[in-house]
Amino acid sequence: MTSILVVDNYDSFVFNLVQYLGQLGAQCDVRRNDEVTVDDALAYDGVLLSPGPGTPESA
């Protein structure tokens, strides 16, 4: 099974992505963007960066 680290950028859409990846057979772990390190990410087969809240103009 593929393990995916999903980096949550404080937007609820992240859970839609996790559900979809789970349907595809991936094992997902969700971590907040300020709680994850590079060493954490290296332990996974892949990393998905979720979108953040708001629009690019308000970033």
Backbone as a printed PyTorch tensor [residue, N CA C, xyz], in Angstrom:
tensor([[[  0.8460,  -1.1740,   0.0000],
         [  0.0000,   0.0000,   0.0000],
         [  0.8980,   1.2460,   0.0000]],

        [[  0.5270,   2.2190,  -0.7760],
         [  1.2730,   3.4680,  -0.8730],
         [  0.9480,   4.3660,   0.3170]],

        [[  1.9850,   4.9170,   0.9290],
         [  1.7760,   5.8320,   2.0550],
         [  1.9970,   7.2680,   1.5800]],

        [[  1.0200,   8.1170,   1.8950],
         [  1.0510,   9.5070,   1.4620],
         [  0.9610,  10.4170,   2.6790]],

        [[  1.8790,  11.3650,   2.7650],
         [  1.7800,  12.4190,   3.7640],
         [  1.0050,  13.5600,   3.1270]],

        [[ -0.1160,  13.9160,   3.7200],
         [ -0.9330,  15.0240,   3.2260],
         [ -0.6900,  16.2100,   4.1570]],

        [[ -0.1240,  17.2690,   3.5980],
         [  0.1750,  18.4660,   4.3780],
         [ -1.0420,  19.3830,   4.3380]],

        [[ -1.6360,  19.5830,   5.4940],
         [ -2.8530,  20.3830,   5.6390],
         [ -2.4760,  21.8500,   5.8120]],

        [[ -2.8870,  22.6650,   4.8560],
         [ -2.6370,  24.1060,   4.9110],
         [ -3.8460,  24.8550,   5.4580]],

        [[ -4.4750,  24.2660,   6.4690],
         [ -5.6030,  24.8750,   7.1780],
         [ -6.7820,  25.1790,   6.2570]],

        [[ -7.1410,  24.1870,   5.4440],
         [ -8.3100,  24.3070,   4.5780],
         [ -9.0640,  22.9830,   4.6340]],

        [[-10.3790,  23.0240,   4.7500],
         [-11.1710,  21.8030,   4.9260],
         [-11.1730,  20.9050,   3.6920]],

        [[-10.7720,  21.4090,   2.5370],
         [-10.7410,  20.6040,   1.3160],
         [ -9.7740,  19.4280,   1.4400]],

        [[ -8.8420,  19.5200,   2.3680],
         [ -7.8550,  18.4590,   2.5470],
         [ -8.5320,  17.1120,   2.7950]],

        [[ -9.6700,  17.1090,   3.4680],
         [-10.3230,  15.8440,   3.7860],
         [-10.9910,  15.2230,   2.5610]],

        [[-11.3890,  16.0390,   1.5910],
         [-11.8760,  15.5000,   0.3110],
         [-10.7400,  14.7750,  -0.4030]],

        [[ -9.5550,  15.3620,  -0.3730],
         [ -8.3930,  14.7480,  -1.0190],
         [ -8.0220,  13.4310,  -0.3460]],

        [[ -8.0520,  13.4160,   0.9760],
         [ -7.7190,  12.1990,   1.7230],
         [ -8.7180,  11.0930,   1.4180]],

        [[ -9.9910,  11.4290,   1.3610],
         [-11.0110,  10.4310,   1.0420],
         [-10.7840,   9.8580,  -0.3570]],

        [[-10.4980,  10.7080,  -1.3150],
         [-10.2620,  10.2560,  -2.6870],
         [ -9.0300,   9.3580,  -2.7640]],

        [[ -7.9480,   9.7520,  -2.1200],
         [ -6.7430,   8.9270,  -2.1260],
         [ -6.9950,   7.5810,  -1.4530]],

        [[ -7.7910,   7.5710,  -0.3960],
         [ -8.1480,   6.3200,   0.2660],
         [ -8.9240,   5.3950,  -0.6510]],

        [[ -9.8180,   5.9610,  -1.4580],
         [-10.5680,   5.1550,  -2.4230],
         [ -9.6480,   4.5530,  -3.4760]],

        [[ -8.5340,   5.2170,  -3.7260],
         [ -7.5580,   4.7050,  -4.6890],
         [ -6.5900,   3.7080,  -4.0540]],

        [[ -6.7210,   3.4900,  -2.7510],
         [ -5.9080,   2.4900,  -2.0720],
         [ -4.7140,   3.0260,  -1.3060]],

        [[ -4.6020,   4.3230,  -1.1630],
         [ -3.4670,   4.9040,  -0.4440],
         [ -3.7640,   4.9930,   1.0500]],

        [[ -2.7170,   4.8770,   1.8330],
         [ -2.7880,   5.1080,   3.2750],
         [ -2.3060,   6.5320,   3.5180]],

        [[ -3.1690,   7.3930,   4.0420],
         [ -2.8410,   8.8110,   4.2100],
         [ -2.7020,   9.1900,   5.6720]],

        [[ -1.7120,  10.0220,   5.9410],
         [ -1.5560,  10.6630,   7.2380],
         [ -1.6240,  12.1640,   6.9950]],

        [[ -2.4790,  12.8500,   7.7370],
         [ -2.6420,  14.2950,   7.5970],
         [ -1.8810,  14.9820,   8.7200]],

        [[ -1.0490,  15.9370,   8.3360],
         [ -0.2880,  16.7280,   9.3120],
         [ -0.4140,  18.1990,   8.9530]],

        [[ -0.5540,  19.0500,   9.9430],
         [ -0.6230,  20.4960,   9.7120],
         [  0.7270,  21.0000,   9.2000]],

        [[  0.6840,  22.0340,   8.3680],
         [  1.9040,  22.5120,   7.7220],
         [  2.9610,  23.0130,   8.7040]],

        [[  2.5610,  23.4330,   9.8800],
         [  3.5390,  23.9050,  10.8520],
         [  3.9510,  22.8150,  11.8490]],

        [[  3.5400,  21.5730,  11.5780],
         [  3.8700,  20.4560,  12.4670],
         [  4.6250,  19.3470,  11.7510]],

        [[  5.0530,  19.5870,  10.5150],
         [  5.7110,  18.5430,   9.7380],
         [  7.1290,  18.9970,   9.3880]],

        [[  8.0500,  18.0350,   9.3820],
         [  9.4410,  18.3270,   9.0310],
         [  9.8200,  17.5660,   7.7680]],

        [[ 10.9440,  17.9360,   7.2020],
         [ 11.4480,  17.2300,   6.0240],
         [ 11.7050,  15.7700,   6.3710]],

        [[ 12.2550,  15.5160,   7.5360],
         [ 12.5080,  14.1340,   7.9480],
         [ 11.2110,  13.3340,   8.0240]],

        [[ 10.1300,  13.9650,   8.4870],
         [  8.8240,  13.2990,   8.5010],
         [  8.4270,  12.9130,   7.0820]],

        [[  8.5520,  13.8500,   6.1640],
         [  8.1200,  13.6400,   4.7810],
         [  8.9100,  12.5310,   4.0990]],

        [[ 10.1740,  12.3920,   4.4350],
         [ 11.0180,  11.3800,   3.7950],
         [ 10.5960,   9.9540,   4.1310]],

        [[  9.7940,   9.7830,   5.1590],
         [  9.3470,   8.4470,   5.5630],
         [  8.1900,   7.9320,   4.7080]],

        [[  7.6540,   8.7600,   3.8040],
         [  6.4800,   8.4010,   3.0010],
         [  6.8570,   8.1500,   1.5490]],

        [[  5.9590,   7.4510,   0.8530],
         [  6.1380,   7.2260,  -0.5830],
         [  5.8760,   8.4940,  -1.3850]],

        [[  5.0170,   9.3700,  -0.8600],
         [  4.6880,  10.6090,  -1.5530],
         [  4.1670,  11.6540,  -0.5940]],

        [[  4.1670,  12.8960,  -1.0690],
         [  3.6820,  14.0220,  -0.2740],
         [  2.6970,  14.8100,  -1.1210]],

        [[  1.5510,  15.1490,  -0.5420],
         [  0.5500,  15.9800,  -1.2020],
         [  0.3820,  17.2530,  -0.3840]],

        [[  0.5640,  18.3960,  -1.0360],
         [  0.3440,  19.6830,  -0.3830],
         [ -1.0710,  20.1300,  -0.6900]],

        [[ -1.8650,  20.3070,   0.3390],
         [ -3.2520,  20.7230,   0.1310],
         [ -3.3080,  22.2150,  -0.1710]],

        [[ -4.4350,  22.6630,  -0.7440],
         [ -4.5930,  24.1060,  -0.9440],
         [ -4.7920,  24.7900,   0.4040]],

        [[ -4.5980,  26.0770,   0.4170],
         [ -4.8240,  26.8470,   1.6330],
         [ -6.1400,  27.5920,   1.5500]],

        [[ -6.5200,  28.2360,   2.6350],
         [ -7.7790,  28.9770,   2.6420],
         [ -7.6740,  30.2620,   1.8270]],

        [[ -8.7980,  30.7400,   1.3540],
         [ -8.8400,  32.0110,   0.6500],
         [ -8.4240,  31.9010,  -0.8080]],

        [[ -8.0630,  33.0350,  -1.3700],
         [ -7.6510,  33.1170,  -2.7730],
         [ -6.1880,  33.5280,  -2.8480]],

        [[ -5.5360,  33.3120,  -3.9810],
         [ -4.1320,  33.7370,  -4.1020],
         [ -3.9390,  35.2340,  -3.8250]],

        [[ -4.9320,  36.0310,  -4.1830],
         [ -4.8150,  37.4710,  -3.9650],
         [ -4.7750,  37.8320,  -2.4810]],

        [[ -5.3850,  37.0000,  -1.6480],
         [ -5.4260,  37.3050,  -0.2180],
         [ -4.3110,  36.6190,   0.5640]],

        [[ -3.4370,  35.9290,  -0.1160],
         [ -2.3480,  35.2010,   0.5580],
         [ -1.2730,  36.1480,   1.0600]]])
